[in-house]
Amino acid sequence: MKVCIIGDGLVSLTLANILVKKELKVDILLSKKNNYQDKSRTLGISKSNVDYFKNEILDIEKILWKIKKIKVYTEKNSNEEILKFSNNNEEIFSIIKNYELYKLLNDKLKKSKLIKFKKTINLDNIIKKNYKLIINCNPKHQITKKFFSKKIEKNYNSNAYTAIIDHKKVIKNNIAFQNFTNNGPIAFLPISETQTSVVYSLKAKNKKKNFEIQDLINKYNPQYSILKIYNYNCFELKSSNLRKYYKDNILAFGDLLHRIHPLAGQGFNMSLRDIILLSNLIDKKINLGLDLDNSICVEFQKNSQDKNFLFSTGIDYIYELFNFESKINSNLLSKSIKIIGKNKIMNSFFKKFADSGLRI
């Protein structure tokens, strides 16, 4: 049986590694533009998803940087965290550099005889190949425009600015900081004892210059003796959820299915949970000796769409909650969240929500 994956991003390569393990032949149609050489981008991966990677795909331990505490601030409460998460000195989640994960996944696939990397082709030619399942991870492909254009979308009128900080050594450096500033959330995410990545979601009509971002990083710097800031990048912030996940045996996937605000570092984790679900549905077919067909797409949408939408809405609600507080002359909301966060049951729920989404 042969499967086609349209696109060659992180989600595509992760999924391809899973399918090859099932002895399925996979054609990967390369995107015209690949952004995975950008060394400023990092992603958060939950503990449960790290375990899944190790057990089902490959060991990513050597490229992980484990985060054991999260401290959340607001500009109005900058001297004391309003939320704090930890797990008995165990990691809560980990940070990975995008390009390092991409290289590991790509290198492993190139060793497989079941994988073929091909130039992208149009819809008619894809259909002629008689693939059992077509998984579209490319938002710019012709198939997307034809079948997957209807979505619930929100423009945050913000840009996400990313950069890397070189700083003096911080022993262990395993605390992530999130500050909901008046102009948007900024996150400091450690990637070594001497490096930390920054993501600042900044409300602005015009794109900021690098020196302006540098000034803001210095302003909200929580603890670092900064030596250098570099690898600046910027991308527009939108959230979206597809209304229809499939057309016949073509399944939309990855960022095409759902995009969320990066404030909680959950985008890749959502896609990994989708991969786990899709993998289980494919296993059921294989174990019964059946072909892969449209029923997989139907079941996938049935079991994931509501959960994905609710999770995306939850992330957006967090953003809007703090955005609202920044507009009013009060820190009552922060004080309320601080009280809720001290409740052990609620604190545990927040950690499970971040680790496993709504599939807990």
C-alpha positions, 0 to 999 in steps of 0.5 A: 500500500502506498501513501502520499504526503504533500509537504516536507515540514516537521509534521510531514517528516514525523508522520512519514517516519511512523508510516514507514515503521508500518511497512507502508510505501510513502511518497513525500512531495517537496514544498517549493519553499522550506523554512527549516534552516531558520536557526531562530525557531524553536518548539516546545514538546510535552513530556508525553510526546517526548516519550512517544517520540522515543518509543515510536520514532527516534530518540531525540534526547540529545537535542532536547533541553528540559524545562523543569519550571515555568514562571508566568508574569504580567507587566503589572505584576513584574516582581512576582509570578502570578503562576508557577508550574513545576513537577517535583524536579522532573521536566514539564516539557522540553525545547528543541531547535526546529532545524535540529529535529528536522535534520534527524527526521530527514536523515532517518527517512533517507535511509529507508527504501520505502520513502521517495522524495519527489517534486510537487505535482498537481492534483490530477497527477496525484490522483492518477497515482492511485494512492490509498491515502493522501495527506496534505500538510501543505497550505499552499498546494493546489489541493488546499485551495480547491478542497480546504479553503473554508476555515474559522480564522482569526487575525491577531494583528500581531507579529511573532518575533524570534531570536536567540540570546547568548548569555553568561552561564546559568547553572541548569537554566531550566526555568521558562519565563512568560511575561504578558506585557502590555504589547503582547506575551514574550517567552524566554525559553532556555536551550542550553546553559548559555543560550535562550530562545525568545518569542515575542508576540507583539501587537504592531501594525508595522514590522519592528526593526531588530534593534527595537526587538533587542531593546524590548528583550533587554527590557523584559529580560528576567535573569540573563547577563546578555552577551549577544542577540542574533538570528532575528526572524518574524512571522504574522500571527493568525489562528485557524481551524478547518471546517472540513478535514477531508475530501474523499481519501485526501486528509488535511493535516498539520498547520493546515488543520489548525494554527494557534497562538504560540504563547503556550508552545502547543502547535506541534504538540497538537499535531503530534496528538493528531499523528498518534490518533491517525496512526492508531486508525491505520493500525486497526485497518492493517490488523484487520487485513483491510486497505487504507481508505476514506473511512480513516479520514471520516474517523479521524475527523470524528475523533479529533475535530471537536477536541482540536477546536476546543483546545484552540479556543482555550489557547485563544481565551488565555491570550484574550484574558491577558490582553483584556487586562493590559487594556484596563487599569487593574490587576484584579484578573492577575490576582485571581489567576494567582489564587487559582494557580495555588490550588493543587487540583487546578495547577495539576489540571493546567499541567495535564492540559498542556501535556496531553491536550483534551485527550487525557 
